[in-house]
Amino acid sequence: MKIKILRYFKFFFIFCSALSTIYIYTYPLILGCFPFKRLFSVAPFRLLTFADPQIEGDAKILNKGLRGYIDLWGNDIYLSHIQWAMSTLLFPRPTHLVILGDLMSSQWISDEEHRKRVYRLNKIFMRRQPYLGVFNVSGNHDIGYSGEMTRKRVNRWERAFGRVNDAYYFETMIRGKPRRLRIVILNTLSIDEPSIRQETLVFLDKMGKEQIPTILLTHLPLYKHKGLCKDPPYVKYYEKDKTIKEQNHLSENSSNLVLTRLFNHIYNGAIITGHDHEGCDCIHMLDDQGMWIVKRFNNEKEGIREITVRSMMGQYGGYSGVFSAKINEASDKWEFSYCLYPFVINQIWWSIYICDFIYRGIKSFVRRLFRNNSFWD
């Protein structure tokens, strides 16, 4: 009777462990957005999107000791696994990668700690990377909100990850015709305050002189009224100098400036942002008076879609996404689509590995107890 119960327990444990282990190593295939695959399979531009990894460092080890070190080690493996799965298990594979800001957990860290985290981030996201291009967007935890942003912090970021304002051009031949797509990285954190605002405005003016389909990559989402997204409009200022200490969205005026400069009242582009850890999906349109308005995204509406990618942090489920662009044969314009890929929260991730180790331990113990290897065959 005892052996029979153990056998039932063994089969149940094996089934659960095997099923969960298979899932975490194949989830991009299992959760593939099947209608989306028809577009993805022919799209020449395929962008893998991650947002707000916020890797921690020395402060956690100082506060929690060995447990903090283990947490950092496990979190790096968790994030690295998501990057590996999404970059290798999708067919065809993504052509480009973007991390939408808040790569680190704090802008106040020392230069030495910054170098350590840059090294860890490169191990997580850049090892065996198959991409044609990698875009790093600066977030408030990387260079600070405008009230905390300094030239030193911006320079430190740019040495490690590239310019905070930059433009790249994707070119391809489609049916014998050359096609171009502009990818703009914009430091929206500086627009609402004068810290490094002028550089961003000059860059925006330069981009506004080009008439080309654009994908805007930025950390801080554009303005949305309360109720559209989890984060409502919110700005907090430092009392002493009245500079911005915290904000959820760009101001409405700054948002309109960005939309007008980059898209010039033409619906041929998209915006991808981070910051709001819950994620959001909206669309910017022009009303009858030619003013920008924003609504919840609907495929039937025409406008500039803004996708706020849900955070890939463990407590938010390790989300990532794939954004694609292809030429619509009927309209002869770029057509955009997006698909979310949830993973599992970090507690489930740890539980699966712990269960696998428990199974192996029980297997070894029972074999020794009954001295009968056939029990586990």
C-alpha positions in Angstrom: 0.0 0.0 0.0 2.8 2.4 0.9 4.6 1.7 -2.4 1.4 2.2 -4.3 0.8 5.6 -2.7 4.4 6.6 -3.5 4.0 5.5 -7.1 0.9 7.7 -7.5 2.8 10.6 -5.9 5.7 10.0 -8.2 3.6 10.0 -11.3 1.8 13.2 -10.2 5.1 14.9 -9.3 6.7 13.9 -12.5 3.7 15.1 -14.6 3.6 18.5 -12.9 7.4 19.0 -13.0 7.7 17.9 -16.6 4.7 20.0 -17.8 5.9 23.2 -16.0 9.5 22.7 -17.1 8.5 22.2 -20.7 6.3 25.3 -20.5 9.1 27.7 -19.3 11.4 26.5 -22.0 8.8 26.7 -24.9 6.4 29.4 -23.8 7.0 31.7 -26.9 5.8 28.8 -29.0 2.9 27.9 -26.8 1.7 31.4 -26.4 2.3 32.5 -29.9 -0.2 35.0 -31.3 -1.5 32.9 -34.1 -3.3 35.5 -36.2 -0.3 37.7 -35.7 2.1 35.1 -37.1 0.8 35.7 -40.7 2.0 39.3 -40.5 5.1 38.4 -38.5 6.2 35.8 -41.0 6.5 38.3 -43.8 7.4 41.4 -41.9 11.0 42.5 -42.7 11.2 44.6 -39.5 10.6 42.6 -36.3 11.4 44.3 -33.0 11.6 42.4 -29.7 10.5 44.8 -26.9 11.5 44.7 -23.2 10.7 47.3 -20.6 11.9 48.2 -17.1 14.1 45.3 -16.0 15.4 47.6 -13.2 18.3 45.3 -12.1 19.4 46.0 -8.5 22.9 45.8 -7.0 25.0 46.7 -4.0 22.3 48.2 -1.9 20.3 45.0 -1.9 23.4 43.0 -0.9 24.2 45.5 1.9 20.6 45.3 3.2 20.0 41.6 2.9 23.4 40.0 2.8 23.5 36.5 1.3 19.8 36.5 0.5 20.3 39.7 -1.5 23.1 38.2 -3.5 21.0 35.1 -4.3 18.1 37.3 -5.3 20.3 39.2 -7.8 21.8 36.0 -9.2 18.4 34.5 -9.6 16.9 37.6 -11.2 19.7 37.8 -13.7 19.0 34.2 -14.7 15.3 34.9 -14.9 15.8 37.9 -17.2 18.4 36.1 -19.3 16.1 33.2 -19.8 13.3 35.5 -21.1 15.7 37.1 -23.6 17.0 33.7 -24.7 13.6 32.2 -25.2 12.2 35.2 -27.1 15.2 35.6 -29.3 15.6 31.9 -30.2 12.2 30.3 -30.1 10.3 32.6 -32.5 10.4 31.9 -36.2 11.4 33.9 -38.0 13.5 35.5 -35.2 13.3 39.2 -34.3 15.6 41.4 -36.3 16.0 44.1 -33.6 15.9 44.5 -29.8 14.9 47.5 -27.7 15.0 47.9 -23.9 12.7 50.7 -23.1 14.4 52.4 -20.1 14.9 51.8 -16.4 17.6 49.2 -17.2 18.8 49.8 -13.6 17.0 50.4 -10.4 18.5 53.7 -9.4 20.1 56.8 -10.9 22.0 57.5 -7.7 24.5 54.7 -7.8 28.3 55.3 -8.0 30.3 55.0 -11.2 31.8 51.7 -10.1 28.4 50.2 -9.3 27.2 51.5 -12.7 30.0 49.7 -14.5 29.1 46.4 -12.6 25.5 46.7 -13.7 26.4 47.5 -17.3 28.5 44.3 -17.3 25.6 42.3 -15.9 23.1 43.8 -18.4 25.4 42.9 -21.3 25.5 39.3 -20.0 21.7 39.2 -19.8 20.8 40.8 -23.1 23.8 40.8 -25.4 25.2 37.3 -25.1 24.9 35.4 -28.4 22.6 38.2 -29.6 21.4 37.6 -33.1 20.0 41.1 -33.8 20.8 43.5 -36.6 20.4 46.3 -34.2 20.0 46.9 -30.4 18.3 50.1 -29.1 18.8 51.2 -25.4 16.4 53.9 -24.2 17.3 55.9 -21.1 14.8 55.9 -18.2 14.3 57.9 -15.0 16.1 55.2 -13.0 19.1 55.5 -15.4 19.6 59.2 -15.8 16.9 60.7 -13.5 13.8 62.8 -14.1 14.6 66.3 -15.4 15.0 67.6 -11.8 17.8 65.0 -11.2 19.2 64.8 -14.7 22.8 66.0 -15.0 25.3 66.1 -17.8 27.5 63.6 -15.9 24.6 61.1 -15.6 23.8 61.5 -19.3 27.4 61.1 -20.3 27.8 58.0 -18.2 24.7 56.5 -19.8 25.8 57.4 -23.4 29.3 55.8 -22.9 27.7 52.5 -22.0 24.5 52.4 -24.1 24.6 55.0 -26.8 23.0 58.5 -27.2 19.9 59.5 -25.4 18.6 61.1 -28.6 19.3 59.3 -31.8 17.9 58.1 -35.1 18.5 54.9 -37.1 17.2 54.0 -40.5 16.0 50.6 -41.5 16.2 50.0 -45.3 14.9 47.0 -47.3 13.8 46.1 -50.8 10.2 45.1 -51.2 8.9 44.1 -54.6 11.9 45.8 -56.2 11.4 49.1 -54.5 13.6 50.5 -51.7 11.7 51.1 -48.4 12.9 53.1 -45.4 11.7 53.2 -41.8 13.1 55.6 -39.2 13.6 54.5 -35.6 13.9 57.5 -33.3 15.1 57.2 -29.7 14.0 60.3 -27.7 14.8 61.4 -24.2 11.3 62.6 -23.3 12.4 62.9 -19.6 14.1 66.2 -20.4 11.3 67.9 -22.5 9.2 69.3 -19.6 12.1 71.0 -17.8 15.2 73.0 -18.9 18.0 70.7 -17.6 19.0 69.3 -20.9 15.9 70.3 -22.7 17.4 72.3 -25.5 19.4 69.4 -26.9 16.2 67.4 -27.2 14.2 70.2 -28.8 17.0 70.7 -31.4 17.0 67.0 -32.1 13.2 67.1 -32.5 13.4 70.0 -34.9 15.9 68.1 -37.0 13.7 65.0 -37.1 10.7 67.2 -38.1 12.4 68.2 -41.3 12.3 64.6 -42.6 9.1 63.1 -44.0 9.6 59.4 -43.3 7.5 56.7 -41.5 8.7 56.7 -37.9 8.8 54.4 -34.9 9.4 56.4 -31.7 11.1 54.6 -28.9 11.0 56.4 -25.6 10.7 55.7 -21.9 8.1 58.3 -20.6 4.7 57.8 -22.2 2.9 60.6 -23.9 0.0 62.4 -22.2 -3.2 60.5 -21.6 -6.2 61.5 -19.5 -7.2 59.6 -16.4 -8.7 56.2 -17.0 -6.9 55.3 -20.2 -4.0 53.6 -18.5 -3.1 52.3 -15.0 -0.9 55.4 -14.3 -2.9 58.6 -14.4 -1.4 62.0 -15.3 0.8 63.0 -12.4 3.8 65.4 -11.8 5.6 66.0 -8.5 8.1 68.8 -8.1 11.1 69.4 -5.8 10.1 72.1 -3.3 13.4 74.0 -3.5 13.9 74.6 -7.2 10.5 73.4 -8.5 12.1 71.0 -10.9 10.4 67.7 -11.7 10.9 65.0 -9.1 8.5 62.4 -10.6 6.0 62.2 -13.5 3.9 59.5 -15.1 3.3 61.1 -18.5 4.7 64.0 -20.6 2.6 67.1 -20.3 -0.1 67.6 -22.9 1.7 70.4 -24.6 5.0 68.5 -24.8 3.1 65.4 -26.1 1.5 67.5 -28.9 4.9 68.9 -29.8 6.4 65.4 -30.1 3.5 64.1 -32.2 3.5 67.1 -34.5 7.3 67.2 -35.0 7.8 63.5 -35.6 4.7 62.5 -37.5 3.6 65.9 -39.0 -0.1 65.1 -38.9 0.4 61.9 -41.0 -0.8 58.6 -39.7 2.3 56.5 -40.7 4.1 55.5 -37.6 4.0 54.1 -34.1 5.2 54.8 -30.5 6.6 52.3 -28.1 7.2 53.3 -24.5 7.9 51.9 -21.0 7.6 53.4 -17.5 4.0 52.3 -16.7 4.7 48.8 -15.4 1.2 47.6 -16.0 1.4 48.4 -19.8 -1.1 50.2 -22.0 -2.4 50.5 -25.6 -3.7 53.7 -27.0 -4.0 55.6 -30.2 -3.4 59.3 -31.0 -5.7 60.9 -33.6 -6.5 64.3 -34.9 -10.0 65.8 -34.2 -12.0 68.0 -36.6 -10.0 71.1 -35.4 -6.7 69.4 -36.1 -5.9 68.9 -32.4 -4.3 65.7 -31.1 -6.6 63.5 -29.0 -5.9 60.1 -27.5 -8.2 57.1 -27.1 -7.9 53.4 -26.2 -6.5 51.5 -29.2 -9.0 49.9 -31.6 -7.9 48.3 -34.9 -10.7 50.1 -36.7 -9.4 53.6 -35.8 -6.7 55.3 -37.8 -3.9 57.1 -36.0 -0.6 56.8 -34.3 -0.6 53.8 -32.0 1.2 54.1 -28.7 2.1 50.8 -27.0 3.3 50.9 -23.4 5.1 47.6 -22.9 4.4 45.9 -19.6 7.4 45.5 -17.3 9.6 42.4 -17.6 10.2 42.4 -13.9 9.4 39.2 -12.1 6.5 40.6 -10.1 4.8 41.7 -13.3 5.1 38.3 -15.1 8.2 38.7 -17.2 6.4 40.3 -20.1 7.9 41.0 -23.5 6.5 41.7 -26.9 7.2 41.7 -30.6 6.4 44.7 -32.8 6.5 44.2 -36.6 6.3 46.4 -39.7 5.5 45.4 -43.2 4.3 47.1 -46.4 0.5 46.8 -46.9 0.0 45.8 -50.6 -3.3 47.6 -50.9 -2.3 50.9 -49.4 1.4 50.7 -50.2 2.2 52.0 -46.7 3.9 50.5 -43.7 1.5 48.4 -41.5 2.3 47.8 -37.9 1.3 45.1 -35.4 2.2 44.1 -31.9 1.9 40.9 -29.8 2.5 40.5 -26.1 4.2 37.4 -24.6 3.7 36.9 -20.9 6.1 34.6 -19.0 5.5 33.7 -15.3 6.0 35.6 -12.1 9.4 35.0 -10.5 7.9 33.0 -7.6 6.5 30.4 -10.1 9.9 30.4 -11.9 11.7 29.5 -8.6 9.0 27.0 -7.7 9.5 25.0 -10.9 13.2 24.7 -10.4 12.8 23.8 -6.7 10.3 21.1 -7.6 12.7 19.7 -10.2 15.4 19.5 -7.5 13.0 18.0 -4.9 12.0 15.3 -7.4 15.6 14.4 -8.0 16.2 14.3 -4.2 13.1 12.1 -3.5 14.0 9.8 -6.3 17.5 9.3 -4.9 16.1 8.8 -1.3 13.5 6.3 -2.3 15.9 4.3 -4.3 18.2 4.0 -1.3 15.3 3.3 1.0 13.8 0.4 -1.0 17.0 -0.6 -2.7 14.9 -1.1 -5.8 15.8 1.0 -8.9 12.8 -0.4 -10.8 10.5 1.7 -8.6 11.5 4.8 -10.7 11.8 3.1 -14.1 
